[in-house]
Amino acid sequence: MHRITVVGGGFAGLTAAITAAEAGAKVTVYEAHHTLGGRARTAEGPYRTNEGPHALYNGGPHWIWLKQRNLIGPLAPLPPLEAARLRLRHHGVLRRTPPFALLKLLRPGVRQAPVDADFLSWATGIAGEEGARAAANYSAVALFHHDPGALSAAFVQERLRRATKLPPEAHYPRGGWASVIDRMAARAWNLGVRIETLSRIDTLPTDAPVVVATSLPAARRLLGDDSLTWPGGRTVLLDLALRTRRGDAFAVSDLDAPGWIERFTAQDRTLAPAGEQLIQGQIPIAPGERHADGLARAEELLDLGFEGWRERVTWRREAVADGRTGAVDLPGRSWRDRPAVDRGDGVYLAGDQVAAPGVLSEVSFNSAVTAVALILGRSALDLKHA
Ligand SMILES: Cc1cc2nc3c(=O)[nH]c(=O)nc-3n(C[C@H](O)[C@H](O)[C@H](O)COP(=O)(O)OP(=O)(O)OC[C@H]3O[C@@H](n4cnc5c(N)ncnc54)[C@H](O)[C@@H]3O)c2cc1C
């Protein structure tokens, strides 16, 4: 029987543990924190915030895998009346419909964007500069970077397509991602996986193959390998609870600069006490920009979409997610160029900044399955459909 050690009990670590245990391996998971979930944790208490929006995209490989195992649980569907309250800021004012030029980039006939070009140059050739900028800024909802136009055209196009699909791909597990993590943990337990929380690993075990399913910076320290780096975004997160007011927007997407504000209680009433709404803003900021700059942009969007919000605040929290929102690929580079899963000597990487395809957490999922497939000498496809 194969023995496998997994370091990290987030989405990647639990995916690796379940996949390996389903294939008959004896698995131990070590998690430094006292609870599982990593960045997919949902806050306890009256305001059930995730670190960021945490949409589960139903076009991704993890969706089918989770669904087949009954791990998604009940979803919080967005009522059509609320969906109609999506607003876009363009040239400083709110509008209901996207600029026509942006739609040119979403036509079915638009070819696969090149890896080598930057998105703004490539998209300008199709939609003109204004349409290209609006599209780049819209895509920030799925890539959390202050300048999506400067990234690889292929990378941004995939995220733009996924984030604009109709019906929308984004789905929200009721109660936040913690409910999915709890189900994954229960499945792992039932498969005999040993899970040790409050167990920070400082030295890699050598008695069994190891899947290092931590963030890339944590893997860099653990493996003592300075080459383990990849660019990511920096995003100001603003969580607010507001007293309910009829007519609030469901979400405001900024097409003038990257940024997004969403009222998550529009789809899931369980996230805040009765009479209050939970709002989350994500504003990517440039390396030289200050936290306060991001907050100021978030407040501009709130002023537009949530009338009188300042007088209605019942709770507020601010944070900066630095390098925590997954990989971004610069022109000329793709997911294949990121740090490889197989590090040699029985050590494998899983996480959202390593060499695997997908959007956001899908990279963690795909790399986790690949790591286990390499250890067991099996095909990743077979393991996913076990
Ligand atoms: C603001 C924001 C918004 C996001 N929105 C979305 C979204 O809408 N959709 C989406 O799909 N994804 C989204 N993501 C991305 C998603 O959260 C991550 O891709 C995913 O949760 C990463 O999972 P992971 O297991 O790879 O890493 P992590 O969640 O970071 O898990 C790593 C785990 O390893 C543990 N660990 C670290 N070092 C050690 C050690 N030495 N020993 C033991 N344990 C250790 C940590 O405590 C942690 O639990 C978002 C992320 C952020 C920050």
The ligand as a MOL file (V3000), in Angstrom:
LIG
                    3D

  0  0  0     0  0            999 V3000
M  V30 BEGIN CTAB
M  V30 COUNTS 53 58 0 0 0
M  V30 BEGIN ATOM
M  V30 1 C -9.5020 37.4930 -2.0780 0
M  V30 2 C -9.5720 36.1240 -2.6830 0
M  V30 3 C -10.6340 35.7970 -3.5250 0
M  V30 4 C -10.6960 34.5450 -4.1300 0
M  V30 5 N -11.7830 34.2180 -4.9020 0
M  V30 6 C -11.8620 33.0120 -5.4670 0
M  V30 7 C -12.9960 32.6460 -6.2420 0
M  V30 8 O -13.9410 33.4160 -6.3750 0
M  V30 9 N -13.0260 31.4190 -6.8140 0
M  V30 10 C -11.9840 30.5350 -6.6760 0
M  V30 11 O -12.0440 29.4320 -7.2320 0
M  V30 12 N -10.8950 30.8510 -5.9450 0
M  V30 13 C -10.8120 32.0550 -5.3370 0
M  V30 14 N -9.7250 32.3870 -4.5890 0
M  V30 15 C -8.5730 31.4800 -4.6040 0
M  V30 16 C -8.7110 30.3320 -3.6200 0
M  V30 17 O -8.9660 30.8530 -2.3380 0
M  V30 18 C -7.3790 29.5890 -3.5730 0
M  V30 19 O -6.9510 29.2840 -4.8880 0
M  V30 20 C -7.4650 28.2790 -2.8180 0
M  V30 21 O -8.2070 28.4140 -1.6360 0
M  V30 22 C -6.0460 27.8510 -2.5240 0
M  V30 23 O -6.0790 26.6140 -1.8590 0
M  V30 24 P -4.7200 25.8820 -1.4850 0
M  V30 25 O -5.0930 24.6780 -0.7500 0
M  V30 26 O -3.8990 25.7340 -2.7160 0
M  V30 27 O -3.9060 26.9050 -0.5590 0
M  V30 28 P -4.2890 27.4440 0.9060 0
M  V30 29 O -5.7420 27.6880 0.9960 0
M  V30 30 O -3.3740 28.5780 1.1650 0
M  V30 31 O -3.9530 26.2360 1.8530 0
M  V30 32 C -2.6540 25.9660 2.3030 0
M  V30 33 C -2.7520 25.3840 3.6890 0
M  V30 34 O -1.4500 24.9790 4.0890 0
M  V30 35 C -1.2890 25.2830 5.4600 0
M  V30 36 N 0.1700 25.3680 5.7140 0
M  V30 37 C 1.0280 26.2930 5.2670 0
M  V30 38 N 2.2750 26.0170 5.6750 0
M  V30 39 C 2.2040 24.8640 6.3970 0
M  V30 40 C 3.1690 24.0430 7.0750 0
M  V30 41 N 4.4580 24.3620 7.0980 0
M  V30 42 N 2.7480 22.9230 7.7050 0
M  V30 43 C 1.4200 22.5840 7.6770 0
M  V30 44 N 0.4650 23.3290 7.0600 0
M  V30 45 C 0.8540 24.4460 6.4180 0
M  V30 46 C -2.0240 26.6070 5.6230 0
M  V30 47 O -2.3850 26.8480 6.9700 0
M  V30 48 C -3.2440 26.3770 4.7320 0
M  V30 49 O -4.3290 25.8220 5.4330 0
M  V30 50 C -9.6500 33.6100 -3.9260 0
M  V30 51 C -8.5890 33.9250 -3.0530 0
M  V30 52 C -8.5640 35.1610 -2.4110 0
M  V30 53 C -7.4330 35.4580 -1.4510 0
M  V30 END ATOM
M  V30 BEGIN BOND
M  V30 1 1 1 2
M  V30 2 1 2 3
M  V30 3 2 2 52
M  V30 4 2 3 4
M  V30 5 1 4 5
M  V30 6 1 4 50
M  V30 7 2 5 6
M  V30 8 1 6 7
M  V30 9 1 6 13
M  V30 10 2 7 8
M  V30 11 1 7 9
M  V30 12 1 9 10
M  V30 13 2 10 11
M  V30 14 1 10 12
M  V30 15 2 12 13
M  V30 16 1 13 14
M  V30 17 1 14 15
M  V30 18 1 14 50
M  V30 19 1 15 16
M  V30 20 1 16 17
M  V30 21 1 16 18
M  V30 22 1 18 19
M  V30 23 1 18 20
M  V30 24 1 20 21
M  V30 25 1 20 22
M  V30 26 1 22 23
M  V30 27 1 23 24
M  V30 28 2 24 25
M  V30 29 1 24 26
M  V30 30 1 24 27
M  V30 31 1 27 28
M  V30 32 2 28 29
M  V30 33 1 28 30
M  V30 34 1 28 31
M  V30 35 1 31 32
M  V30 36 1 32 33
M  V30 37 1 33 34
M  V30 38 1 33 48
M  V30 39 1 34 35
M  V30 40 1 35 36
M  V30 41 1 35 46
M  V30 42 1 36 37
M  V30 43 1 36 45
M  V30 44 2 37 38
M  V30 45 1 38 39
M  V30 46 1 39 40
M  V30 47 2 39 45
M  V30 48 1 40 41
M  V30 49 2 40 42
M  V30 50 1 42 43
M  V30 51 2 43 44
M  V30 52 1 44 45
M  V30 53 1 46 47
M  V30 54 1 46 48
M  V30 55 1 48 49
M  V30 56 2 50 51
M  V30 57 1 51 52
M  V30 58 1 52 53
M  V30 END BOND
M  V30 END CTAB
M  END
